[in-house]
């Protein structure tokens, strides 16, 4: 086997065996010169990544499912953005809704592919990476454009967020955790957690993805 430093390596994280098999084939068609290593859980994938890091090797591409037996693939995307920032991070999923999409993008995903598409189309979408273009399924690209076409709502709308709440919402939309946002604002984590609770109540939302969408609508992200 070629050394990891000289051969492009791709991590495929998918728990369903049949889906993992055809995705591996799709990735191999898109990038014939790339070694694809597949894992079915976050635990095994991180163990392999730890070994990769210990050898000083690099990871070129990661294709990650969202629904995994031991957690969400979004946490893998976020972890890769922190530990392997040069890795191209792509989500491959059945979820095409705003909540999952925005959650993935805010975590650091650089591409988002729907498994329902024909293999040939997924191959072509992945190959956009070679041209330094984001690998996005057409319906996902249209959904993202729709968000930016919508006119931003004023910050001082009916939700009546305070200045500190606006700052907190902005940091959440940029992917920071409550602890990281607290450090940035010079506050205690429990104080920021309180702001988050109030923001959710005022905006009538319940997830980080919805908070990200609200921040985008208000021109904060």
C-alpha positions in Angstrom: 0.0 0.0 0.0 1.3 3.4 -0.9 2.3 5.8 1.9 -0.5 8.0 3.1 1.6 11.1 2.5 1.9 10.3 -1.2 -1.5 8.8 -2.0 -4.7 10.8 -1.5 -6.9 9.2 1.2 -10.6 9.5 1.7 -12.6 8.6 4.8 -16.1 7.2 4.1 -18.2 7.1 7.3 -21.5 5.2 6.7 -23.1 2.6 8.9 -25.3 0.7 6.4 -23.3 -1.9 4.7 -25.1 -1.8 1.3 -25.0 2.0 1.2 -21.3 2.0 2.3 -20.5 -0.4 -0.6 -22.1 1.7 -3.4 -20.8 4.9 -1.9 -17.3 3.4 -1.9 -17.7 2.5 -5.5 -19.0 6.0 -6.4 -16.1 7.7 -4.7 -13.6 5.3 -6.4 -15.2 6.2 -9.8 -14.9 9.9 -9.1 -11.3 9.7 -7.9 -9.6 6.5 -9.2 -6.2 7.5 -7.7 -7.7 7.8 -4.2 -7.5 5.3 -1.4 -10.9 5.0 0.3 -11.0 3.8 3.9 -14.5 3.1 5.2 -15.9 3.0 8.8 -19.3 2.3 10.2 -19.2 4.3 13.5 -17.7 7.5 14.9 -15.7 5.5 17.4 -13.9 3.4 14.8 -13.4 6.4 12.5 -11.8 8.5 15.2 -9.5 5.6 16.2 -8.3 5.3 12.6 -7.9 9.1 12.4 -5.8 9.1 15.6 -3.5 6.6 13.9 -3.4 8.7 10.8 -2.5 11.8 12.7 0.2 9.9 14.7 1.9 8.9 11.5 1.9 12.5 10.3 -0.3 11.5 7.3 -3.0 13.7 5.8 -6.6 13.1 5.0 -7.7 14.6 1.6 -11.4 14.0 1.7 -14.1 12.8 4.2 -17.6 11.7 3.1 -19.8 11.5 6.2 -23.3 10.3 6.8 -25.3 12.2 9.5 -27.3 9.4 11.2 -24.7 7.0 12.8 -25.2 4.4 15.5 -23.1 6.2 18.1 -23.9 9.8 17.3 -24.3 12.4 14.6 -22.0 12.7 11.7 -22.2 16.5 12.3 -19.8 16.0 15.2 -17.3 14.3 12.9 -17.6 17.3 10.5 -17.0 19.7 13.3 -14.1 17.6 14.7 -12.4 17.4 11.2 -12.7 21.1 10.8 -10.8 21.6 14.0 -8.2 18.7 13.8 -7.8 18.3 10.0 -8.7 21.7 8.6 -7.2 20.9 5.1 -9.5 18.0 4.7 -12.5 18.4 2.2 -15.6 17.7 4.3 -18.7 16.4 2.5 -22.0 15.2 4.0 -23.8 12.4 2.2 -27.2 11.9 3.6 -30.9 11.3 3.0 -31.8 14.5 4.8 -32.5 17.4 2.5 -34.2 19.8 4.9 -33.0 23.2 6.1 -32.3 22.1 9.7 -29.8 19.4 8.8 -28.3 21.4 5.9 -27.6 24.5 8.0 -26.4 22.5 10.9 -23.9 20.8 8.7 -22.7 24.0 7.0 -22.3 25.7 10.4 -20.2 22.8 11.6 -17.8 23.1 8.7 -19.2 21.0 5.8 -17.9 22.1 2.4 -20.3 19.9 0.4 -23.7 18.3 0.8 -24.9 15.4 -1.3 -28.2 13.6 -1.3 -28.0 9.8 -1.5 -31.2 9.6 -3.5 -29.5 10.9 -6.6 -28.3 8.7 -9.4 -24.7 7.4 -8.8 -23.5 9.0 -12.1 -24.7 12.4 -10.9 -23.1 11.9 -7.5 -19.8 11.1 -9.3 -20.0 14.3 -11.3 -20.9 16.3 -8.2 -17.9 14.9 -6.2 -15.6 15.7 -9.1 -16.3 19.4 -8.7 -13.8 19.2 -5.8 -11.0 18.8 -8.4 -12.0 22.2 -9.8 -12.1 23.7 -6.3 -15.9 24.0 -6.5 -18.3 23.0 -3.7 -19.9 19.5 -4.2 -23.6 20.3 -3.7 -26.6 18.4 -5.0 -28.6 20.6 -7.3 -31.6 20.8 -4.9 -29.3 21.7 -2.0 -27.7 24.5 -4.1 -31.1 25.9 -4.9 -32.1 25.7 -1.2 -29.0 27.6 -0.2 -29.6 30.3 -2.9 -33.2 30.7 -1.7 -31.9 31.6 1.8 -29.7 34.4 0.5 -32.3 35.7 -1.9 -34.7 36.3 1.0 -34.3 39.9 2.2 -32.8 40.2 5.7 -35.3 41.1 8.5 -34.3 44.0 10.7 -32.4 43.1 13.8 -34.8 45.1 16.0 -37.9 43.0 14.9 -40.7 41.6 17.0 -38.3 39.3 18.8 -36.7 42.3 20.4 -33.3 40.7 21.0 -30.9 42.6 23.3 -27.4 43.5 22.1 -25.9 40.7 24.1 -28.5 38.2 22.7 -27.6 39.4 19.2 -23.9 38.8 19.9 -24.7 35.3 21.2 -26.9 34.4 18.2 -24.1 35.6 15.9 -21.5 33.4 17.5 -23.8 30.4 17.5 -24.4 30.8 13.8 -20.6 30.8 13.2 -20.5 27.3 14.8 -19.1 28.2 18.2 -20.2 26.1 21.2 -21.7 27.8 24.3 -18.3 27.5 26.0 -16.4 29.1 23.1 -19.0 31.8 22.8 -18.7 32.5 26.5 -14.9 32.8 26.2 -15.2 35.2 23.2 -17.7 37.4 25.1 -15.8 37.2 28.4 -18.8 35.6 30.2 -19.4 32.4 32.2 -20.8 29.5 30.1 -23.9 29.3 32.3 -24.6 32.9 31.5 -24.4 32.4 27.8 -26.5 29.2 28.1 -29.1 31.5 29.7 -28.9 33.8 26.7 -29.4 30.9 24.4 -32.5 29.8 26.2 -34.0 33.3 26.0 -33.1 33.6 22.3 -34.8 30.3 21.6 -37.9 31.4 23.5 -38.1 34.8 21.8 -37.6 33.3 18.3 -39.8 30.3 19.0 -37.0 27.9 17.9 -35.5 24.8 19.5 -32.3 23.9 17.5 -29.0 25.4 16.6 -29.8 24.9 12.9 -32.9 27.1 13.4 -30.8 29.6 15.2 -28.4 29.7 12.3 -31.2 30.3 9.9 -32.6 33.1 12.0 -29.2 34.7 12.1 -28.9 34.5 8.3 -32.3 36.0 7.9 -31.2 38.9 10.1 -28.0 39.5 8.3 -25.9 38.3 11.2 -24.2 35.4 9.5 
